[in-house]
Amino acid sequence: MEIETRYVYIGKNIDLPDVRLNKSGIYFGEKVEEIRKKYPLLEKLLIKADDLPFAEKNEILLEQLTDELLESVKGENDGV
């Protein structure tokens, strides 16, 4: 039996068109893999659960990354 990779979201709470991400939420499965591909900035905000103890805990950087992600999503939606 294959164990799915589990990710912990370390950014601030956000609503994306595809999913709501909550700080410290645990995500896994095909859906999380799809949104990681669709929103490349999530690679920095969705950390493998096993790597969480080693993840940088810089709150300002995490907020900036989350804001940048929201701006990129907003830009995509404005262009539609």
Backbone as CSV, one residue per row, in Angstrom:
resi,resn,N_x,N_y,N_z,CA_x,CA_y,CA_z,C_x,C_y,C_z
1,MET,0.845,-1.181,0.000,0.000,0.000,0.000,0.890,1.244,0.000
2,GLU,0.632,2.137,-0.913,1.423,3.361,-1.035,0.909,4.423,-0.063
3,ILE,1.842,5.050,0.644,1.482,6.113,1.582,1.520,7.443,0.844
4,GLU,0.429,8.211,0.929,0.365,9.512,0.272,1.218,10.526,1.020
5,THR,1.856,11.403,0.241,2.615,12.485,0.848,1.640,13.460,1.484
6,ARG,1.914,13.844,2.699,1.083,14.812,3.423,1.841,16.126,3.497
7,TYR,1.114,17.214,3.244,1.691,18.549,3.271,1.013,19.379,4.351
8,VAL,1.789,20.251,4.982,1.258,21.195,5.960,1.356,22.573,5.330
9,TYR,0.244,23.299,5.318,0.217,24.656,4.772,0.688,25.620,5.853
10,ILE,1.761,26.393,5.561,2.342,27.268,6.578,2.104,28.748,6.305
11,GLY,1.312,29.077,5.290,0.966,30.473,5.025,-0.251,30.884,5.839
12,LYS,-0.724,32.121,5.606,-1.942,32.556,6.296,-3.159,31.994,5.564
13,ASN,-4.301,31.964,6.219,-5.528,31.425,5.630,-5.867,32.177,4.350
14,ILE,-6.139,31.417,3.278,-6.529,32.037,2.006,-7.587,31.184,1.314
15,ASP,-8.377,31.864,0.483,-9.342,31.190,-0.381,-8.856,31.328,-1.808
16,LEU,-8.581,30.201,-2.455,-8.247,30.171,-3.874,-9.487,29.689,-4.614
17,PRO,-9.550,29.906,-5.922,-10.734,29.438,-6.654,-10.977,27.931,-6.491
18,ASP,-9.911,27.164,-6.304,-10.015,25.709,-6.243,-10.152,25.139,-4.837
19,VAL,-9.669,25.891,-3.842,-9.571,25.318,-2.498,-9.352,26.424,-1.466
20,ARG,-9.748,26.156,-0.231,-9.419,27.048,0.889,-8.247,26.406,1.618
21,LEU,-7.230,27.212,1.901,-6.063,26.729,2.628,-6.019,27.393,3.998
22,ASN,-5.936,26.586,5.034,-5.891,27.076,6.409,-4.503,26.860,6.989
23,LYS,-4.003,27.873,7.686,-2.693,27.776,8.317,-2.640,26.531,9.199
24,SER,-1.588,25.776,9.059,-1.330,24.533,9.797,-2.233,23.386,9.362
25,GLY,-3.005,23.592,8.283,-3.850,22.520,7.768,-3.011,21.452,7.094
26,ILE,-3.471,20.217,7.149,-2.780,19.097,6.522,-3.561,18.709,5.276
27,TYR,-2.843,18.594,4.152,-3.465,18.315,2.860,-2.739,17.148,2.203
28,PHE,-3.494,16.312,1.486,-2.897,15.187,0.779,-3.841,14.743,-0.323
29,GLY,-3.344,13.909,-1.203,-4.166,13.367,-2.274,-3.948,14.072,-3.595
30,GLU,-4.721,13.643,-4.589,-4.587,14.176,-5.944,-4.882,15.666,-6.012
31,LYS,-5.860,16.135,-5.254,-6.253,17.548,-5.296,-5.083,18.457,-4.921
32,VAL,-4.356,18.105,-3.866,-3.236,18.954,-3.444,-2.123,18.928,-4.488
33,GLU,-1.915,17.792,-5.136,-0.894,17.726,-6.188,-1.294,18.620,-7.366
34,GLU,-2.583,18.644,-7.691,-3.073,19.503,-8.779,-2.870,20.980,-8.464
35,ILE,-3.224,21.406,-7.248,-3.092,22.834,-6.931,-1.631,23.241,-6.776
36,ARG,-0.759,22.319,-6.371,0.676,22.637,-6.292,1.231,22.899,-7.690
37,LYS,0.741,22.160,-8.679,1.183,22.381,-10.062,0.588,23.671,-10.618
38,LYS,-0.661,23.944,-10.289,-1.341,25.128,-10.812,-0.782,26.418,-10.221
39,TYR,-0.418,26.400,-8.943,0.102,27.581,-8.241,1.513,27.280,-7.726
40,PRO,2.534,27.544,-8.542,3.909,27.187,-8.167,4.377,27.765,-6.829
41,LEU,3.861,28.917,-6.416,4.271,29.486,-5.123,3.891,28.584,-3.948
42,LEU,2.925,27.722,-4.158,2.533,26.816,-3.078,3.644,25.840,-2.715
43,GLU,4.608,25.651,-3.622,5.747,24.779,-3.307,6.472,25.281,-2.062
44,LYS,6.419,26.598,-1.829,7.097,27.193,-0.678,6.196,27.261,0.554
45,LEU,4.899,27.101,0.350,3.945,27.243,1.450,3.325,25.922,1.894
46,LEU,3.372,24.915,1.034,2.922,23.571,1.397,4.175,22.725,1.618
47,ILE,4.490,22.468,2.860,5.711,21.770,3.239,5.375,20.315,3.549
48,LYS,6.207,19.398,3.072,5.996,17.994,3.435,5.988,17.888,4.955
49,ALA,5.022,17.159,5.470,4.867,17.049,6.924,6.154,16.574,7.593
50,ASP,6.875,15.673,6.946,8.128,15.172,7.516,9.202,16.248,7.585
51,ASP,9.113,17.260,6.704,10.117,18.329,6.653,9.749,19.531,7.513
52,LEU,8.573,19.517,8.092,8.097,20.684,8.838,9.056,21.147,9.939
53,PRO,9.658,20.244,10.701,10.575,20.734,11.743,11.756,21.525,11.183
54,PHE,12.081,21.320,9.904,13.222,21.990,9.293,12.819,23.220,8.489
55,ALA,11.515,23.448,8.344,11.031,24.585,7.546,11.331,25.892,8.259
56,GLU,11.649,26.908,7.452,11.936,28.224,8.017,10.658,28.806,8.613
57,LYS,10.763,29.409,9.775,9.601,29.953,10.478,9.570,31.474,10.417
58,ASN,9.890,32.040,9.294,9.902,33.490,9.131,8.501,33.951,8.734
59,GLU,7.735,34.454,9.697,6.336,34.832,9.465,6.193,35.921,8.397
60,ILE,7.099,36.890,8.373,7.011,37.976,7.385,7.176,37.411,5.982
61,LEU,8.156,36.540,5.784,8.365,35.924,4.475,7.147,35.106,4.065
62,LEU,6.586,34.345,4.982,5.418,33.521,4.668,4.225,34.385,4.286
63,GLU,4.029,35.495,4.981,2.933,36.404,4.629,3.158,37.017,3.251
64,GLN,4.400,37.390,2.944,4.700,37.965,1.633,4.450,36.945,0.528
65,LEU,4.850,35.700,0.745,4.604,34.654,-0.244,3.111,34.430,-0.444
66,THR,2.349,34.428,0.647,0.904,34.245,0.552,0.269,35.399,-0.212
67,ASP,0.682,36.629,0.079,0.154,37.797,-0.633,0.496,37.731,-2.119
68,GLU,1.715,37.295,-2.430,2.126,37.168,-3.831,1.282,36.120,-4.547
69,LEU,0.997,35.019,-3.872,0.139,33.979,-4.439,-1.253,34.531,-4.720
70,LEU,-1.820,35.257,-3.765,-3.153,35.840,-3.953,-3.166,36.826,-5.114
71,GLU,-2.113,37.627,-5.257,-2.027,38.579,-6.369,-1.953,37.853,-7.707
72,SER,-1.201,36.759,-7.769,-1.101,36.022,-9.030,-2.440,35.399,-9.403
73,VAL,-3.177,34.907,-8.412,-4.503,34.337,-8.669,-5.456,35.438,-9.111
74,LYS,-5.390,36.583,-8.450,-6.245,37.715,-8.817,-5.954,38.143,-10.250
75,GLY,-4.677,38.182,-10.625,-4.295,38.549,-11.987,-4.838,37.573,-13.016
76,GLU,-4.817,36.279,-12.692,-5.367,35.268,-13.594,-6.866,35.461,-13.767
77,ASN,-7.565,35.728,-12.670,-9.017,35.889,-12.723,-9.421,37.181,-13.414
78,ASP,-8.613,38.249,-13.287,-8.915,39.514,-13.952,-8.765,39.400,-15.458
79,GLY,-7.874,38.511,-15.900,-7.630,38.350,-17.325,-8.646,37.471,-18.019
80,VAL,-9.541,36.848,-17.260,-10.530,35.921,-17.837,-11.704,36.674,-18.388
